[in-house]
Amino acid sequence: MRMLKNENGQALVEFALVLPLFLTLTFAVIDLGWMMNKYLTFDYAYRNASWTMGISYDSDYSQTISGESAKKAIKEAMEKTSSLVDEEDLSVSDAKLKCWTEKKDYYTPKSGGGTDQNTKKWRYAQITASLVYTVEPLTPVGRVIFGEQLTFTKNLKKNRLIMTKEG
């Protein structure tokens, strides 16, 4: 003779065993997505800011900005590039912006033979800085996995040719 077992609570017990693992994985994925979003936004903003910022492009004289004014210029350029970068989480150090002009001669052939000497002005910008961006996890699970905050660092050192014109 077979005895029937009562299995009414089995699904509830299985659910109670699986729920913590499911929630842990869900929160870990949410925090990982959040961290990657913040990192990619920071990376995009720093690269594009290095292309869009500069000082006195139209003038021919050399100019250098460093210290607090250079930090402010870099932060403003990053915020213009991406509104998702939080200024309070971004710190800039060792910032320096420099623009200068060089005149270079070049030669073009004449139709009847020989060459013409011409001069072009080459305008350059050099941007250097150390950038640190901190991000806090969204969930308690993220704080256990990643710590209280995650820090992203970039060393910005870019030389850019801004423009050339006949001089």
Helices and strands as residue ranges (DSSP letters): H 10-52, E 63-66, H 68-81, G 87-89, E 90-109, E 115-135, H 140-146, E 150-166
